[in-house]
Amino acid sequence: MARQPHEPHRASTPLELFFDLCFVVAVAQAAGELHHEVAEDHVWHAMPSYLMVFFAIWWAWMNFTWFASAYDTDDDVYRLTTLVQVAGALVLAAGVPRAFIDADFTIITIGYVIMRLAMVAQWLRVARTDVEPGRRACGRRYAIGITLVQVGWVLRLMLPDELLVPGLVLLVLAELAVPIWAERVAETTWHPEHIAERYGLFTIIVLGESVLAASIAVQSAVDAHEELAGLLWVAGGGVVIVFAMWWLYFDRPASGLLTSMRVALRWGYGHYLIFASAAAVGAGLAVAVDYETHKAHLGGVAAGYAVAVPVAVYLASVWFLHARPHQHGLIVAAYPVTAVLVLLAPLTPAPVPVVAVVVAALVAVTVAAGHRERRPVEAG
């Protein structure tokens, strides 16, 4: 039975929170491997692996989230099927090191297919039980589309090396196309406030990776001697960066932006960059710590860009999805300008503190703009 899209007081369930908690394992594995590979100066080897692994994590999470928003019945079958997805996420996490080190995606593919086939079972229930014929047809389309793509992921494991990348691109496009194709026959009854809350909670989870990296920097500074000053600057700058990233994402409520399926798909798909860059900031801060303690095998500029690039991507993504539809005037230009300044920060002697100052200034500008917008309302 479909839930209502305007159900009052809709909030995340304990099962959804547990689902997110288990996905933390996969996110942490991906960010951890990115940190180690970048610190070893294997950037161009690490980035494709990270982006592919994070796609699997994000896409499985996103599909469950939108399904749950429309069809969370919280009965025994629903709970068991969701727990199967959680088990698949843990299998996926176990395969992350092999994907980075040996470019072996076998275990990740197995975990991913487990998660996606569990979603097929959920959509088949919709196709059988929804009272609306159009939504039953939508459920069948989801089940068929997801199943066919999973067959493709398994077959990709048998391709020769030269066809792996084209096969990956084709299958990613197929995954992205399934919801568009399925929702054309009838839209599911997803809940805008619930979706915005779920995305916000996952943003907090991936920002937690950066909080952990900043915490490790503080610990390293406490234990260090010669590197104390540099580590303190990295730790302090990292904390400010994470706080600013949180502030900018949650500056305005996002639920009001989800006015149609077309807008919601663009908003939902765009969060891949927000989630992946937020987790990568944590990896970058860990690289900065390694550089300060002389454990990294790359130069200071490269270590700075390990932080600056994901921060800039995060700012550009939040600007496009959240700030640009809400804001007007100079504040709209503030995000792109800040992103450019962030990318220049590694050319300075202290890249992490400079990035922190720049993003903190963007928060100040955003807060000031918000006060100016509210002032006429309060005066009236």
Secondary structure, DSSP 8 states (H G I E B T S, - for coil): ----TT-TT----HHHHHHHHHHHHHHHHHHHHHHHHHHTT-HHHHHHHHHHHHHHHHHHHHHHHHHHHHH---SHHHHHHHHHHHHHHHHHHHTHHHHHHH---HHHHHHHHHHHHHHHHHHHHHHHH-SSHHHHHHHHHHHHHHHHHHHHHHHHTTS-GGGHHHHHHHHHHHHHHHHHHHHHH------HHHHHHHHHHHHHHHHHHHHHHHHHHHHHHHH-STTHHHHHHHHHHHHHHHHHHHHHHTSS-SGGG--SHHHHHHHHHHHHHHHHHHHHHHHHHHHHHHHHTT--SS-HHHHHHHHHHHHHHHHHHHIIIIIHHH--THHHHHHHHHHHHHHHGGGSS-HHHHHHHHHHHHHHHHHHHHHHHHHHHHH-
